[in-house]
Amino acid sequence: MNLPNALTLGRIFLIPLVVVVLLTTRMANWAAWGAGLFLAAALTDLLDGYFARRRGQVTTVGRLLDPIADKLLISSALISLVQLDVAPAWMVAIIIGREFAVSGLRSIAAHEGFSIDVSTLGKGKMVAQVAAVTGLILGRVWGGWVMGTARLLLWAVVIFALLSLVQYLREFWSKLDDSIKYRERRRLRILERRRQRIAERRELRRLRKLERLNQKQRASLGQEDSG
């Protein structure tokens, strides 16, 4: 196992610990511990991509696990904040629903033979999510401007989520349309080649029949001349 994949797995294993700490509000300094663990897990997302590119260790396993780990981390943290009555459930539902929708689009795209790249809005949403979740955790204790800023960031996350979803949908439909058109053109080319081969075989049979008739006629003429 290489370092990027180890960091991704480490992020997955940190998720239950983050949830436990967030929901154990009676623990001393739980907010600081929760924010710290969440930021540490989020930092592994940055590091695994960096090391994968720098070391040339981009693997299929890493490509599959990395987005799953991201979604698990963010979804678990946001659901925990709903339980703490800090984040509105409808906002969290939009954010998590968007994640499932994008994952579904990417699965269909992979089945169709093309990929959907991460958009700039999607990257901005991830940064805003980390900042919003961290602010909401700390704001649960400190309140004031910390909570106010965190709620504004959460609104930004919702807006980024919706806009990036629209962007992903447009790219998906565009590439899907191109894929369907390509397959249709390929199918028509195959059918045309088949028609050509059938026509060539028919023409070849016709020429052979004509050649046999000519041979018979020449043979018949030869017999008459000899007679």
N, C-alpha and C positions, 0 to 999 in steps of 0.2 A: 504493500500500500504506500502511495506517495504522500508527500506533505499536504498538497491541496485537498486530497480526498480525506485525509485524517482530520484536517480543520473542519471540513464539511460535516463529518460524522461527529466531531466534537460539538459542533453547533446543535446537532440533533439531540445529543445526550444532555446538553445544557437546558433544553426546553423544559423538561419536567421540573428541574430544580428552580428555574425562573418562576414557573407557575406556583410551586409550593411556597416560595419566598413571598411572592406577591399576595397570596391569599392568607399568609400567616401574619396578619397585621399586628398581633400582640407581641411579636418578636421585636426586641430593641433594634432601632435603626433599620427596620425592615425596608423602608423606602430607599435608603441609600444602598442597601444590599441588593434589592430588586433592580434598581436602576443600573447598578454596577454590573450585575450578572447579565442583564439584557444588553447593555452596551458591549460587554465582552463577547457575547454571542453574535451581535450584529457586526462587530469588528472582524470576526472570522470570515464573514461574507466578503469583506473587502480583501482580506489577506489571501484567501484561497484562490480568488481570481487572479490576484497579482502574481502569486507564486506559480500558478498554473501557466500563465503566459510567459513569465520570465524563464522558467525552467523547461518550457516546452512539454509540460505534463498535462495537457488538456486531454481528458479521457471521456469515453462514453458514459462511464459510471459517474464521473464528476458532473457532466452535463445533465444527467438525470437527477442526481441527488441534490445539487445546489438549489434549483428552484423549489424543490420539495421542502428542503430545510428552511428556506426563506419564508415560505408560506406558513409552515408549521410554527415558526417562531413568532411571526407577526400575528397570526390568527390566535395563537394561545395567549399572547400578551394582551391583545385587545379584548378577548372574551373574559380574561381575568379582570380587566378594568371595568367591564360591564358588570361583573359580579360585585365589584367594589363600589358600584354606582358612581363611577367617575366618567365613563364614556357612554354616550347615548347608544342604545342598542341598534337603532335604525342606521346610524352612521357606520357602526361596525358591520352590520349586515351588508351594506353597500360595498364596503371595502373588501370583505371576505368573498362576497358574491362575485365581485369583479375578478378576484384571483382565480376562482373556480372557472369562470367564463374564459379567461385567457388561457388557462391550462387546457380546457376543452378545445379551444381553437388550435392550440399548438399540437395537440394530439391528432386532430383531424388533418392538420397541415402535414405532420410527419407521415401519416398514412397516405396522403395524396402525393408525397414526394417532394415537398418544399418546406421551408422553415420560415418562421416569423421572428425577425430580429427584435431585440429589446429597444424600445423607443426612448427618445430623450425624456418624454413625459413620464415614462415608466421609471426611469432612473431618478428623476426628480421626486416622484411619489415615494420611492423607497427611502430617500434621504429625509423627506418630510415625515414619513411614518416613524422612523427611528427617533427623530426629534420630538414628535408629538407624544409617542408612548413614554419616552423618558420624562418629558415635561409633566404628563398626567400622573406618573408614579410619584414624582417629587411634589407636584401640586396637591396631591392627596393629603400631604402633611403640612406643607408650607402655605398653600393657598395663595391668595393675592395675585400679584402680577405673573407668578410662575404658572398658576392654573389658567389665568386669562390668556397668556401666550400659548400654552399647550392647546387650549380649545380652538384658538385661531389656526394653529398648525393642523389640528384635526380636520377643520373645515377645508384647509388647503389640500389635505390628503384626499378627502372625498371628491373635491373638484378635480385633482390630478387623476384620481381613479376613473372618474367618468370620462374625462377627456381622453385619457390614454386608452380606455376601452374602445371609444369611438375610433381612435387611430388604429388600433389593432384590428378592429372589424373591417375598416376600409382596406387595410393592407391584406387581410385574409381574403376578402371577397375579390380583390384585384388579382391576387396570385391564384386563387381558386379558379377564377374565370380564365386566366391564362393557361392554367393546367388543363382545364376541360377543353379549351380550344385546341391546345397542343395535341391532346389525346384524340380529339375528333379529326384533326388534320392527319395525324398518324394513321388513324383507322381508315380514312378515305384514301390515303396513299397506298395502304396495304390492299384495300379493295381494288384500287385501280391497277396495281401490279398483278393481282390475281386475274382481273379481267383481261389484261394484256397477255398473260401466260395462257389463259384459256383460248383467247383469240389466236395466239401463235400456234397452239397445238391443233386447233381446228384448221388453220391455214396449212399447217404441215401435213395433216391427214388428207386434206383436199389435194395438195400437190402430189402426195404419194399415190392417191387414187388416179389422178390425172396421168402420172408417170406410168402406172401399171396399164392404163387404157392405151396409152401411146405405144407401150411395148407390145401389147396384144395386137394393136393395129399393124405395127411394123412386122410382127411375126406373121400375121395373116397375109400381108402384102408379099412377104418373102416366099410364102408357100405358093401363092398364086403365080408369082414370077417363075418359080421352079417348075410349076405344072405346065 
